[in-house]
Amino acid sequence: MKLNSRICRKIFTLMSFFLIAIVCLQCFNKTYAGSNLTITKLGNPYSIGNDTIQDISLSLKTKKNWKLLVTSLNNGLLNTSSPSNRIPVSRITIQDNSSSNIYPVQYITPVIIESGNNNENIDARYSIKISNSDASYPGTYTGNLLFSLVSSGGTNVENFTLSFTQNPVQDISITPNHLNINVDSQNSLLNNYSQESASPVRIYIRSNQKWKLVLKGIDRNNSLSYAFKVLSGTNNAKLYYNSAYTLLPDSNLTIAEGDPTVFSDGNSLDSVVIEVNYRLTTGNSSIFPAGAYPYNLMYYLSPS
């Protein structure tokens, strides 16, 4: 009798276990039934100013008391060709295009971006923005965003792979754009007369990779000798031809180079400023009219 009783208790325990499993499975199926979420990528990423935008559309089939949430499954967007470079999640936001609401995307922390109380079929457009993406090292960046639709009818989750290519940024601007050295009539008759520019030229450089500043000069007056001297540079730029004036040849010269011009927080591009001064010198027994003599120089950036 005792043996039969033990067998009956074991059979009852197993039956109870299977019954609980069936109930849980039914609850699980119910949880994921009756709600729907679809994400569609709308075109390719594009740039606005210093930012990159990816538009998406979301189709929602909601039940009562629903919430739409988003979170990042990665702590940053990874550069696939240079894994040591990444864009932190803190620079990613998402905006509902039907309103001005902007929400920060967080790592493994769901953020509610929309909610409601009714049974609805909703088609909504959102814009995912990577702020100051131009400060990132060139390459293709990828990461995963998880969207969740939670309602009384259940839960749907969809993964969206965010991917964009950051192109090289190498911007250069020069102040002033055109430089003349003015020689007055009293000095125009002097032999071996030298005159420097009244103020240096400032060259502003923005680059998201290592850079070289290259100078090419074109001497258009054989009776004059043109020379230049690099005076200074910011952000630890490495300078060349900065100890004395150098005659300007008709060839390319690297006069400075440096690291990417990114602010210390790594979130945006800064500018490196290089100052260059010019000098012209007359030859022996040279007489030339007084007036303004232009410096015909060209600068450009190249990757280092």
Backbone as CSV, one residue per row, in Angstrom:
resi,resn,N_x,N_y,N_z,CA_x,CA_y,CA_z,C_x,C_y,C_z
1,MET,0.826,-1.201,0.000,0.000,0.000,0.000,0.862,1.254,0.000
2,LYS,1.935,1.220,0.845,2.811,2.380,0.911,3.462,2.637,-0.437
3,LEU,3.844,1.551,-1.138,4.486,1.709,-2.441,3.519,2.316,-3.436
4,ASN,2.275,1.822,-3.442,1.274,2.372,-4.343,1.004,3.843,-4.049
5,SER,1.006,4.191,-2.750,0.768,5.581,-2.363,1.873,6.493,-2.873
6,ARG,3.106,6.007,-2.786,4.237,6.798,-3.268,4.145,6.996,-4.776
7,ILE,3.785,5.921,-5.484,3.661,6.004,-6.937,2.574,6.994,-7.314
8,CYS,1.463,6.972,-6.602,0.362,7.894,-6.897,0.780,9.341,-6.668
9,ARG,1.555,9.564,-5.582,1.996,10.933,-5.302,2.932,11.445,-6.398
10,LYS,3.827,10.572,-6.891,4.744,10.970,-7.954,3.993,11.268,-9.236
11,ILE,2.997,10.408,-9.546,2.193,10.633,-10.743,1.454,11.960,-10.637
12,PHE,0.911,12.245,-9.441,0.181,13.504,-9.237,1.122,14.697,-9.385
13,THR,2.349,14.560,-8.864,3.331,15.654,-8.970,3.690,15.918,-10.428
14,LEU,3.940,14.848,-11.205,4.268,15.015,-12.611,3.116,15.638,-13.387
15,MET,1.880,15.196,-13.100,0.719,15.756,-13.773,0.568,17.236,-13.448
16,SER,0.838,17.600,-12.198,0.754,19.013,-11.792,1.797,19.852,-12.525
17,PHE,3.001,19.295,-12.656,4.076,20.009,-13.340,3.707,20.286,-14.798
18,PHE,3.217,19.230,-15.472,2.833,19.398,-16.879,1.671,20.359,-17.026
19,LEU,0.734,20.339,-16.073,-0.392,21.249,-16.125,0.076,22.699,-16.005
20,ILE,1.007,22.962,-15.071,1.559,24.315,-14.899,2.298,24.752,-16.156
21,ALA,3.058,23.813,-16.763,3.802,24.144,-17.981,2.863,24.521,-19.106
22,ILE,1.737,23.762,-19.235,0.768,24.056,-20.289,0.144,25.421,-20.078
23,VAL,-0.205,25.732,-18.819,-0.809,27.030,-18.510,0.163,28.158,-18.825
24,CYS,1.432,27.970,-18.427,2.448,29.012,-18.695,2.638,29.206,-20.197
25,LEU,2.640,28.084,-20.951,2.817,28.192,-22.381,1.655,28.944,-23.008
26,GLN,0.425,28.666,-22.516,-0.735,29.374,-23.029,-0.642,30.862,-22.710
27,CYS,-0.195,31.176,-21.505,-0.027,32.592,-21.128,1.031,33.250,-22.004
28,PHE,2.105,32.516,-22.274,3.167,33.070,-23.109,2.643,33.374,-24.510
29,ASN,1.887,32.425,-25.070,1.319,32.644,-26.394,0.361,33.821,-26.388
30,LYS,-0.391,33.957,-25.332,-1.325,35.071,-25.243,-0.577,36.392,-25.169
31,THR,0.558,36.368,-24.471,1.336,37.591,-24.312,1.810,38.129,-25.654
32,TYR,2.137,37.252,-26.577,2.688,37.689,-27.843,1.676,37.680,-28.979
33,ALA,0.419,37.553,-28.631,-0.620,37.570,-29.661,-1.378,38.879,-29.612
34,GLY,-1.898,39.296,-30.748,-2.805,40.442,-30.777,-2.151,41.794,-30.905
35,SER,-0.830,41.882,-30.936,-0.150,43.160,-31.154,0.880,42.971,-32.258
36,ASN,1.219,44.050,-32.947,2.090,43.914,-34.098,2.959,45.151,-34.238
37,LEU,4.222,44.950,-34.660,5.180,46.040,-34.830,6.052,45.727,-36.036
38,THR,6.103,46.664,-36.979,6.935,46.515,-38.170,7.753,47.781,-38.370
39,ILE,9.047,47.612,-38.638,9.951,48.745,-38.860,10.440,48.708,-40.301
40,THR,10.361,49.857,-40.980,10.824,49.964,-42.358,11.829,51.111,-42.471
41,LYS,12.958,50.822,-43.062,13.964,51.848,-43.312,13.537,52.705,-44.493
42,LEU,13.543,54.016,-44.323,13.130,54.942,-45.375,14.362,55.585,-46.017
43,GLY,14.845,54.980,-47.085,15.988,55.538,-47.789,17.290,55.354,-47.037
44,ASN,18.323,55.964,-47.558,19.648,55.882,-46.971,19.874,57.012,-45.968
45,PRO,20.813,56.833,-45.064,21.145,57.935,-44.147,21.620,59.159,-44.931
46,TYR,21.381,60.344,-44.363,21.797,61.583,-45.010,22.301,62.560,-43.955
47,SER,23.025,63.554,-44.410,23.644,64.522,-43.493,22.883,65.833,-43.512
48,ILE,22.727,66.405,-42.328,22.238,67.771,-42.154,23.225,68.476,-41.230
49,GLY,23.954,69.431,-41.775,24.989,70.083,-40.969,26.052,69.073,-40.564
50,ASN,26.294,68.974,-39.263,27.298,68.042,-38.748,26.705,66.704,-38.332
51,ASP,25.398,66.510,-38.544,24.700,65.328,-38.052,24.344,64.374,-39.188
52,THR,24.094,63.115,-38.830,23.604,62.105,-39.769,22.212,61.666,-39.329
53,ILE,21.290,61.555,-40.293,19.892,61.229,-40.017,19.519,59.952,-40.759
54,GLN,18.793,59.067,-40.065,18.179,57.900,-40.694,16.680,57.932,-40.404
55,ASP,15.865,58.041,-41.459,14.409,58.042,-41.300,13.884,56.611,-41.336
56,ILE,12.884,56.340,-40.491,12.243,55.026,-40.458,10.741,55.219,-40.313
57,SER,9.977,54.200,-40.695,8.536,54.193,-40.432,8.209,52.995,-39.551
58,LEU,7.253,53.179,-38.649,6.810,52.125,-37.750,5.318,51.904,-37.950
59,SER,4.937,50.671,-38.207,3.531,50.294,-38.304,3.153,49.554,-37.032
60,LEU,2.159,50.089,-36.311,1.758,49.547,-35.017,0.311,49.076,-35.063
61,LYS,0.067,47.893,-34.531,-1.287,47.430,-34.283,-1.417,47.289,-32.776
62,THR,-2.099,48.252,-32.161,-2.060,48.373,-30.710,-3.326,47.848,-30.056
63,LYS,-3.179,47.519,-28.777,-4.293,47.240,-27.885,-4.303,48.321,-26.808
64,LYS,-5.223,48.198,-25.869,-5.352,49.243,-24.855,-4.084,49.351,-24.013
65,ASN,-3.868,50.581,-23.530,-2.739,50.869,-22.634,-1.404,50.403,-23.230
66,TRP,-1.119,50.899,-24.444,0.094,50.475,-25.125,1.211,51.495,-24.961
67,LYS,2.444,50.986,-25.072,3.640,51.817,-25.001,4.633,51.327,-26.053
68,LEU,5.280,52.286,-26.699,6.352,51.982,-27.653,7.673,52.424,-27.037
69,LEU,8.607,51.490,-26.939,9.889,51.763,-26.286,11.042,51.449,-27.227
70,VAL,12.186,52.080,-26.973,13.394,51.811,-27.753,14.588,51.786,-26.812
71,THR,15.535,50.919,-27.098,16.783,50.861,-26.352,17.891,50.415,-27.287
72,SER,19.118,50.700,-26.926,20.269,50.262,-27.721,20.828,48.979,-27.123
73,LEU,21.094,48.017,-27.983,21.692,46.764,-27.538,23.210,46.845,-27.475
74,ASN,23.775,47.961,-27.933,25.227,48.163,-27.907,25.517,49.469,-27.177
75,ASN,26.684,49.542,-26.549,27.047,50.780,-25.854,27.628,51.831,-26.791
76,GLY,27.604,51.545,-28.093,28.052,52.511,-29.080,27.951,51.918,-30.472
77,LEU,28.015,52.790,-31.480,28.080,52.334,-32.866,29.535,52.026,-33.198
78,LEU,29.779,50.827,-33.686,31.140,50.349,-33.902,31.579,50.600,-35.336
79,ASN,32.812,51.102,-35.481,33.416,51.260,-36.805,33.903,49.888,-37.257
80,THR,33.296,49.356,-38.324,33.572,47.977,-38.726,34.992,47.778,-39.241
81,SER,35.600,48.825,-39.775,36.963,48.707,-40.298,38.017,49.154,-39.300
82,SER,37.579,49.832,-38.235,38.502,50.302,-37.198,37.811,50.172,-35.843
83,PRO,37.769,48.948,-35.281,36.973,48.673,-34.080,37.318,49.530,-32.867
84,SER,38.492,50.124,-32.846,38.842,50.972,-31.707,38.084,52.299,-31.731
85,ASN,37.443,52.602,-32.855,36.671,53.836,-32.981,35.187,53.509,-32.905
86,ARG,34.470,54.238,-32.044,33.044,54.029,-31.890,32.359,55.342,-31.571
87,ILE,31.060,55.386,-31.814,30.249,56.552,-31.494,29.416,56.204,-30.270
88,PRO,29.531,56.931,-29.165,28.777,56.574,-27.957,27.274,56.736,-28.151
89,VAL,26.508,55.926,-27.413,25.050,55.974,-27.501,24.523,57.353,-27.114
90,SER,25.260,58.081,-26.296,24.810,59.396,-25.831,24.623,60.391,-26.964
91,ARG,25.170,60.088,-28.155,25.026,60.986,-29.302,23.887,60.571,-30.237
92,ILE,23.085,59.590,-29.812,21.968,59.105,-30.633,20.647,59.534,-30.004
93,THR,19.778,60.130,-30.801,18.433,60.496,-30.362,17.442,60.043,-31.424
94,ILE,16.159,59.998,-31.028,15.089,59.646,-31.960,13.955,60.648,-31.796
95,GLN,13.417,61.091,-32.931,12.379,62.124,-32.921,11.152,61.636,-33.673
96,ASP,9.984,61.900,-33.077,8.707,61.645,-33.736,8.468,62.787,-34.716
97,ASN,8.377,62.470,-36.002,8.248,63.522,-37.016,6.914,64.250,-36.961
98,SER,5.932,63.704,-36.248,4.644,64.380,-36.127,4.622,65.373,-34.970
99,SER,5.703,65.436,-34.232,5.800,66.371,-33.105,7.252,66.812,-32.972
100,SER,7.500,67.622,-31.983,8.870,68.095,-31.736,9.544,67.308,-30.619
101,ASN,8.948,66.197,-30.227,9.497,65.414,-29.118,10.752,64.673,-29.550
102,ILE,11.815,64.843,-28.787,13.092,64.191,-29.051,13.464,63.371,-27.822
103,TYR,13.855,62.113,-28.053,14.151,61.216,-26.950,15.577,60.696,-27.082
104,PRO,16.325,60.666,-25.970,17.666,60.090,-26.011,17.587,58.565,-26.037
105,VAL,18.450,57.947,-26.812,18.548,56.493,-26.821,19.570,56.086,-25.774
106,GLN,19.224,55.072,-24.971,20.095,54.642,-23.891,20.452,53.173,-24.048
107,TYR,21.582,52.814,-23.462,22.096,51.455,-23.546,21.371,50.558,-22.540
108,ILE,20.664,49.544,-23.034,19.934,48.544,-22.246,18.966,49.200,-21.262
109,THR,18.507,50.383,-21.554,17.493,51.049,-20.735,16.383,51.522,-21.661
110,PRO,15.238,50.820,-21.695,14.162,51.210,-22.605,13.629,52.611,-22.295
111,VAL,13.395,53.365,-23.343,12.850,54.714,-23.232,11.511,54.738,-23.974
112,ILE,10.462,55.237,-23.312,9.141,55.330,-23.939,9.144,56.488,-24.935
113,ILE,8.820,56.197,-26.192,8.774,57.250,-27.209,7.352,57.523,-27.695
114,GLU,6.400,56.673,-27.316,5.000,56.886,-27.694,4.124,56.007,-26.813
115,SER,2.890,56.441,-26.576,1.959,55.651,-25.777,0.533,56.044,-26.131
116,GLY,-0.431,55.193,-25.729,-1.842,55.472,-25.986,-2.735,54.505,-25.238
117,ASN,-4.046,54.672,-25.406,-5.009,53.865,-24.664,-5.971,53.077,-25.547
118,ASN,-5.916,53.301,-26.870,-6.934,52.744,-27.742,-6.394,51.621,-28.618
119,ASN,-7.329,50.828,-29.147,-6.992,49.849,-30.169,-6.868,50.585,-31.500
120,GLU,-5.663,50.592,-32.055,-5.440,51.406,-33.249,-4.485,50.709,-34.215
121,ASN,-4.563,51.128,-35.471,-3.531,50.833,-36.466,-2.816,52.147,-36.768
122,ILE,-1.553,52.213,-36.421,-0.816,53.474,-36.497,0.373,53.319,-37.429
123,ASP,0.547,54.280,-38.319,1.744,54.394,-39.141,2.439,55.693,-38.750
124,ALA,3.630,55.584,-38.212,4.348,56.754,-37.706,5.746,56.804,-38.316
125,ARG,6.243,58.021,-38.461,7.594,58.213,-38.966,8.483,58.809,-37.877
126,TYR,9.690,58.274,-37.812,10.660,58.740,-36.828,11.987,59.009,-37.530
127,SER,12.776,59.875,-36.921,14.118,60.178,-37.415,15.126,59.852,-36.323
128,ILE,16.079,58.994,-36.662,17.173,58.684,-35.749,18.347,59.593,-36.109
129,LYS,18.859,60.322,-35.131,19.934,61.282,-35.393,21.195,60.912,-34.635
130,ILE,22.316,60.905,-35.344,23.633,60.769,-34.726,24.257,62.157,-34.734
131,SER,24.355,62.774,-33.572,24.836,64.155,-33.474,26.342,64.227,-33.710
132,ASN,26.755,65.272,-34.423,28.170,65.544,-34.673,28.895,64.305,-35.193
133,SER,28.249,63.617,-36.124,28.869,62.403,-36.674,30.150,62.717,-37.430
134,ASP,30.306,63.958,-37.898,31.506,64.309,-38.668,32.770,64.273,-37.821
135,ALA,32.599,64.239,-36.480,33.767,64.153,-35.606,34.298,62.723,-35.503
136,SER,33.600,61.780,-36.098,33.976,60.377,-36.004,34.957,59.995,-37.110
137,TYR,35.835,59.071,-36.782,36.828,58.596,-37.742,36.116,57.998,-38.956
138,PRO,36.632,58.218,-40.166,35.944,57.710,-41.360,35.755,56.201,-41.320
139,GLY,34.626,55.754,-41.872,34.326,54.328,-41.937,32.841,54.078,-41.787
140,THR,32.467,52.796,-41.791,31.071,52.394,-41.636,30.809,52.015,-40.187
141,TYR,29.772,52.612,-39.613,29.392,52.369,-38.218,28.078,51.597,-38.171
142,THR,27.991,50.632,-37.259,26.773,49.842,-37.105,26.453,49.633,-35.631
143,GLY,25.171,49.446,-35.358,24.685,49.135,-34.021,23.240,48.676,-34.114
144,ASN,22.704,48.158,-33.029,21.354,47.605,-33.026,20.464,48.309,-32.025
145,LEU,19.284,48.742,-32.509,18.261,49.335,-31.658,17.104,48.355,-31.549
146,LEU,16.611,48.147,-30.329,15.500,47.235,-30.087,14.245,48.048,-29.790
147,PHE,13.220,47.888,-30.643,11.928,48.539,-30.437,10.960,47.528,-29.826
148,SER,10.195,47.950,-28.828,9.237,47.086,-28.151,7.879,47.765,-28.102
149,LEU,6.841,47.021,-28.490,5.459,47.486,-28.381,4.787,46.654,-27.301
150,VAL,4.459,47.305,-26.191,3.873,46.628,-25.038,2.454,47.138,-24.852
151,SER,1.493,46.221,-24.757,0.096,46.614,-24.569,-0.641,45.516,-23.828
152,SER,-1.933,45.755,-23.577,-2.739,44.750,-22.899,-2.891,43.495,-23.741
153,GLY,-2.655,43.611,-25.046,-2.760,42.461,-25.932,-1.489,41.657,-26.051
154,GLY,-0.378,42.136,-25.522,0.866,41.397,-25.609,2.055,42.293,-25.868
155,THR,3.144,41.665,-26.267,4.405,42.381,-26.493,5.021,41.931,-27.809
156,ASN,5.427,42.880,-28.608,6.196,42.612,-29.822,7.535,43.323,-29.719
157,VAL,8.592,42.676,-30.176,9.913,43.308,-30.219,10.471,43.171,-31.634
158,GLU,11.143,44.213,-32.096,11.776,44.207,-33.414,13.149,44.837,-33.292
159,ASN,14.136,44.200,-33.910,15.492,44.744,-33.948,15.686,45.555,-35.218
160,PHE,16.325,46.709,-35.075,16.655,47.540,-36.233,18.152,47.787,-36.235
161,THR,18.807,47.420,-37.333,20.243,47.652,-37.462,20.481,49.044,-38.031
162,LEU,21.106,49.882,-37.224,21.446,51.241,-37.641,22.849,51.228,-38.219
163,SER,22.978,51.656,-39.466,24.271,51.633,-40.125,24.418,52.854,-41.028
164,PHE,25.581,53.483,-40.988,25.857,54.604,-41.881,27.353,54.700,-42.109
165,THR,27.733,55.360,-43.187,29.137,55.546,-43.532,29.528,56.999,-43.306
166,GLN,30.544,57.200,-42.466,31.072,58.535,-42.232,32.222,58.787,-43.196
167,ASN,32.061,59.782,-44.047,33.099,60.119,-45.014,34.214,60.930,-44.359
168,PRO,35.394,60.953,-44.973,36.463,61.812,-44.451,36.043,63.283,-44.474
169,VAL,36.411,64.004,-43.438,36.182,65.447,-43.365,37.542,66.129,-43.358
170,GLN,37.786,66.956,-44.357,39.019,67.737,-44.426,38.666,69.110,-44.976
171,ASP,38.371,70.011,-44.059,37.970,71.369,-44.424,39.106,72.336,-44.142
172,ILE,39.243,73.307,-45.008,40.273,74.326,-44.833,39.693,75.673,-45.235
173,SER,39.962,76.681,-44.427,39.580,78.056,-44.759,40.739,78.967,-44.399
174,ILE,40.879,80.047,-45.163,42.036,80.934,-45.028,41.554,82.365,-44.851
175,THR,42.157,83.054,-43.899,41.851,84.465,-43.652,43.149,85.261,-43.611
176,PRO,43.323,86.265,-44.474,42.420,86.634,-45.579,42.600,85.709,-46.774
177,ASN,41.598,85.679,-47.649,41.664,84.810,-48.824,42.722,85.285,-49.828
178,HIS,42.852,86.602,-49.962,43.825,87.183,-50.883,44.719,88.136,-50.102
179,LEU,46.020,87.993,-50.302,46.981,88.803,-49.559,47.870,89.574,-50.525
180,ASN,47.966,90.880,-50.276,48.887,91.731,-51.021,49.921,92.305,-50.064
181,ILE,51.157,92.408,-50.537,52.178,93.149,-49.807,52.340,94.488,-50.506
182,ASN,52.050,95.556,-49.785,52.055,96.904,-50.367,53.432,97.540,-50.211
183,VAL,53.991,97.959,-51.316,55.300,98.612,-51.334,55.102,100.063,-51.750
184,ASP,55.601,101.003,-50.917,55.419,102.415,-51.266,56.541,102.873,-52.195
185,SER,56.396,104.078,-52.729,57.320,104.592,-53.754,58.719,104.820,-53.207
186,GLN,58.846,105.105,-51.914,60.177,105.355,-51.347,61.036,104.089,-51.319
187,ASN,60.385,102.937,-51.157,61.142,101.698,-51.041,61.251,100.929,-52.355
188,SER,60.501,101.317,-53.351,60.473,100.530,-54.583,61.781,100.617,-55.359
189,LEU,62.603,101.631,-55.105,63.866,101.784,-55.826,65.053,101.171,-55.089
190,LEU,64.841,100.617,-53.894,65.939,100.083,-53.105,66.340,98.697,-53.591
191,ASN,67.653,98.427,-53.599,68.144,97.093,-53.933,68.021,96.159,-52.725
192,ASN,67.725,94.880,-53.022,67.612,93.876,-51.970,66.691,94.327,-50.843
193,TYR,65.640,94.987,-51.243,64.669,95.450,-50.245,63.717,94.303,-49.893
194,SER,63.490,94.111,-48.589,62.579,93.076,-48.114,61.426,93.705,-47.349
195,GLN,60.266,93.138,-47.542,59.103,93.597,-46.791,58.199,92.406,-46.478
196,GLU,57.810,92.365,-45.209,56.931,91.293,-44.769,55.474,91.721,-44.881
197,SER,54.603,90.756,-44.866,53.174,91.067,-44.853,52.813,91.744,-43.535
198,ALA,51.821,92.618,-43.592,51.445,93.395,-42.411,50.943,92.507,-41.280
199,SER,50.334,91.401,-41.620,49.833,90.450,-40.614,49.848,89.062,-41.225
200,PRO,49.953,88.024,-40.397,50.031,86.666,-40.949,48.688,86.186,-41.496
201,VAL,48.781,85.219,-42.358,47.594,84.516,-42.826,47.242,83.437,-41.813
202,ARG,45.960,83.311,-41.530,45.493,82.255,-40.627,44.780,81.175,-41.438
203,ILE,45.205,79.930,-41.230,44.639,78.786,-41.933,43.903,77.925,-40.915
204,TYR,42.596,77.753,-41.110,41.755,76.986,-40.181,41.525,75.595,-40.767
205,ILE,41.812,74.568,-39.963,41.760,73.187,-40.423,40.795,72.391,-39.551
206,ARG,39.880,71.659,-40.206,38.992,70.708,-39.530,39.139,69.361,-40.231
207,SER,39.449,68.326,-39.450,39.665,67.015,-40.056,39.328,65.920,-39.047
208,ASN,38.657,64.852,-39.511,38.354,63.732,-38.623,39.355,62.587,-38.784
209,GLN,40.481,62.888,-39.384,41.577,61.931,-39.473,42.895,62.700,-39.466
210,LYS,43.998,61.990,-39.348,45.299,62.653,-39.367,45.469,63.385,-40.694
211,TRP,46.116,64.541,-40.649,46.143,65.434,-41.810,47.540,65.999,-42.047
212,LYS,47.749,66.458,-43.278,48.936,67.224,-43.655,48.482,68.483,-44.363
213,LEU,49.084,69.612,-44.020,48.823,70.872,-44.712,49.940,71.085,-45.732
214,VAL,49.526,71.158,-46.993,50.480,71.248,-48.101,50.370,72.617,-48.752
215,LEU,51.507,73.232,-49.012,51.582,74.547,-49.653,52.227,74.393,-51.021
216,LYS,51.650,75.093,-52.001,52.260,75.165,-53.330,52.296,76.621,-53.761
217,GLY,53.465,77.099,-54.120,53.591,78.500,-54.507,53.865,78.649,-55.988
218,ILE,53.405,79.754,-56.543,53.647,80.066,-57.948,54.213,81.486,-58.012
219,ASP,55.470,81.592,-58.333,56.119,82.895,-58.414,55.861,83.489,-59.789
220,ARG,55.127,84.596,-59.850,54.734,85.186,-61.129,55.542,86.450,-61.461
221,ASN,56.567,86.765,-60.657,57.360,87.968,-60.914,58.834,87.614,-60.721
222,ASN,59.562,87.474,-61.810,60.944,87.011,-61.729,61.877,87.995,-61.052
223,SER,61.479,89.259,-60.962,62.339,90.260,-60.325,62.164,90.280,-58.817
224,LEU,61.232,89.501,-58.307,60.976,89.447,-56.873,61.178,88.031,-56.366
225,SER,61.646,87.928,-55.140,61.780,86.627,-54.476,60.729,86.535,-53.387
226,TYR,59.923,85.493,-53.449,58.865,85.290,-52.461,59.323,84.250,-51.445
227,ALA,58.991,84.507,-50.175,59.363,83.585,-49.101,58.221,83.504,-48.095
228,PHE,58.238,82.449,-47.288,57.213,82.264,-46.258,57.862,81.724,-44.992
229,LYS,57.135,81.837,-43.887,57.586,81.306,-42.609,56.362,80.906,-41.789
230,VAL,56.369,79.667,-41.307,55.286,79.200,-40.435,55.544,79.740,-39.037
231,LEU,54.588,80.505,-38.518,54.778,81.166,-37.221,54.307,80.333,-36.040
232,SER,53.118,79.729,-36.158,52.558,79.035,-34.995,51.473,78.066,-35.437
233,GLY,51.094,77.180,-34.515,50.004,76.235,-34.743,49.396,75.831,-33.422
234,THR,48.091,75.596,-33.409,47.403,75.203,-32.186,47.239,73.681,-32.126
235,ASN,46.770,73.193,-30.984,46.435,71.772,-30.775,47.596,70.832,-31.076
236,ASN,48.790,71.260,-30.690,49.986,70.412,-30.822,50.286,70.012,-32.265
237,ALA,49.928,70.869,-33.206,50.267,70.592,-34.590,51.785,70.598,-34.766
238,LYS,52.280,69.680,-35.572,53.710,69.631,-35.860,54.009,70.567,-37.013
239,LEU,54.953,71.502,-36.802,55.226,72.559,-37.771,56.567,72.344,-38.455
240,TYR,56.629,72.733,-39.719,57.870,72.725,-40.486,58.100,74.128,-41.059
241,TYR,59.340,74.419,-41.449,59.701,75.712,-42.040,59.300,76.865,-41.112
242,ASN,59.568,76.668,-39.828,59.175,77.678,-38.841,60.359,78.362,-38.166
243,SER,61.578,78.041,-38.587,62.741,78.664,-37.942,63.240,79.888,-38.698
244,ALA,62.983,79.940,-40.007,63.431,81.081,-40.809,62.583,81.134,-42.075
245,TYR,62.669,82.244,-42.787,61.952,82.370,-44.057,62.542,81.410,-45.092
246,THR,61.659,80.804,-45.858,62.053,79.847,-46.886,61.555,80.344,-48.231
247,LEU,62.465,80.332,-49.218,62.039,80.745,-50.562,60.961,79.795,-51.075
248,LEU,60.019,80.380,-51.768,58.858,79.622,-52.226,59.162,78.968,-53.569
249,PRO,59.263,77.632,-53.606,59.500,76.958,-54.894,58.181,76.648,-55.588
250,ASP,58.284,76.259,-56.836,57.087,75.849,-57.569,56.909,74.339,-57.388
251,SER,56.662,73.945,-56.149,56.505,72.531,-55.818,55.700,72.414,-54.528
252,ASN,55.333,71.195,-54.164,54.538,70.964,-52.964,55.429,70.860,-51.734
253,LEU,55.012,71.519,-50.682,55.733,71.462,-49.411,54.727,71.183,-48.289
254,THR,55.019,70.184,-47.469,54.215,69.950,-46.261,54.727,70.879,-45.172
255,ILE,53.879,71.789,-44.728,54.329,72.777,-43.744,53.805,72.493,-42.344
256,ALA,52.823,71.576,-42.196,52.304,71.229,-40.872,51.533,69.921,-40.980
257,GLU,51.396,69.215,-39.874,50.587,68.002,-39.820,50.131,67.779,-38.386
258,GLY,49.093,66.944,-38.244,48.567,66.725,-36.905,47.529,65.630,-36.844
259,ASP,47.013,65.418,-35.632,45.984,64.417,-35.369,44.612,64.975,-35.727
260,PRO,43.568,64.117,-35.701,42.214,64.629,-35.952,41.885,65.797,-35.027
261,THR,41.200,66.786,-35.571,40.945,68.027,-34.837,39.640,67.917,-34.059
262,VAL,39.635,67.013,-33.090,38.435,66.742,-32.301,38.593,67.362,-30.917
263,PHE,37.498,67.934,-30.388,37.524,68.471,-29.028,37.884,67.372,-28.038
264,SER,38.345,67.761,-26.853,38.806,66.798,-25.858,37.721,65.818,-25.434
265,ASP,36.429,66.230,-25.522,35.355,65.306,-25.157,35.062,64.304,-26.264
266,GLY,35.687,64.477,-27.440,35.519,63.545,-28.539,34.206,63.637,-29.265
267,ASN,33.373,64.632,-28.942,32.015,64.675,-29.476,31.820,65.639,-30.631
268,SER,32.801,66.446,-30.952,32.635,67.396,-32.055,34.011,67.824,-32.565
269,LEU,33.997,68.377,-33.797,35.244,68.816,-34.413,35.636,70.210,-33.955
270,ASP,36.895,70.369,-33.677,37.493,71.662,-33.361,38.229,72.146,-34.614
271,SER,38.865,73.294,-34.512,39.688,73.816,-35.609,41.120,74.005,-35.131
272,VAL,42.058,73.556,-35.934,43.471,73.878,-35.730,43.764,75.139,-36.529
273,VAL,44.514,76.060,-35.925,44.853,77.310,-36.598,46.366,77.349,-36.835
274,ILE,46.747,77.499,-38.091,48.158,77.636,-38.476,48.362,79.062,-38.981
275,GLU,49.370,79.751,-38.458,49.676,81.114,-38.910,50.946,81.104,-39.753
276,VAL,50.853,81.761,-40.922,51.977,81.826,-41.857,52.197,83.283,-42.248
277,ASN,53.477,83.709,-42.230,53.808,85.061,-42.658,54.555,84.995,-43.994
278,TYR,54.450,86.101,-44.759,55.055,86.143,-46.086,56.074,87.294,-46.156
279,ARG,57.014,87.148,-47.074,58.005,88.201,-47.301,58.404,88.202,-48.772
280,LEU,58.558,89.418,-49.323,59.112,89.525,-50.676,60.400,90.358,-50.623
281,THR,61.302,90.062,-51.548,62.609,90.720,-51.598,62.918,91.077,-53.053
282,THR,63.419,92.313,-53.247,63.791,92.725,-54.604,65.204,92.236,-54.916
283,GLY,65.509,92.137,-56.190,66.840,91.714,-56.590,67.784,92.900,-56.728
284,ASN,69.038,92.621,-57.067,70.011,93.683,-57.290,69.640,94.476,-58.541
285,SER,69.762,95.799,-58.436,69.504,96.721,-59.555,68.094,96.542,-60.113
286,SER,67.165,96.142,-59.231,65.782,95.971,-59.668,64.979,97.214,-59.334
287,ILE,64.241,97.650,-60.287,63.316,98.760,-60.059,61.926,98.273,-60.448
288,PHE,61.001,98.398,-59.519,59.645,97.967,-59.825,58.670,98.980,-59.250
289,PRO,57.548,99.113,-59.867,56.597,100.147,-59.442,56.100,99.932,-58.020
290,ALA,55.806,101.019,-57.362,55.156,100.917,-56.060,53.741,100.392,-56.262
291,GLY,53.236,99.756,-55.215,51.866,99.250,-55.298,51.697,97.955,-54.540
292,ALA,50.622,97.271,-54.848,50.276,96.031,-54.151,50.767,94.831,-54.954
293,TYR,51.495,93.942,-54.284,52.018,92.743,-54.923,51.344,91.513,-54.289
294,PRO,50.562,90.789,-55.081,49.821,89.647,-54.514,50.727,88.443,-54.284
295,TYR,50.387,87.687,-53.264,51.035,86.414,-53.009,50.150,85.319,-53.594
296,ASN,50.656,84.611,-54.573,49.879,83.586,-55.262,50.199,82.218,-54.658
297,LEU,49.484,81.885,-53.587,49.721,80.632,-52.884,48.456,79.782,-52.867
298,MET,48.658,78.474,-52.807,47.553,77.548,-52.690,47.846,76.563,-51.573
299,TYR,46.848,76.312,-50.723,46.957,75.347,-49.646,45.917,74.248,-49.852
300,TYR,46.272,73.041,-49.453,45.262,71.978,-49.424,45.661,70.945,-48.373
301,LEU,44.677,70.152,-47.972,44.898,69.112,-46.971,44.990,67.760,-47.646
302,SER,45.785,66.881,-47.059,45.832,65.499,-47.504,45.909,64.605,-46.269
303,PRO,45.418,63.365,-46.349,45.525,62.453,-45.201,46.981,62.183,-44.878
304,SER,47.252,62.074,-43.591,48.637,61.842,-43.149,48.921,60.346,-43.096
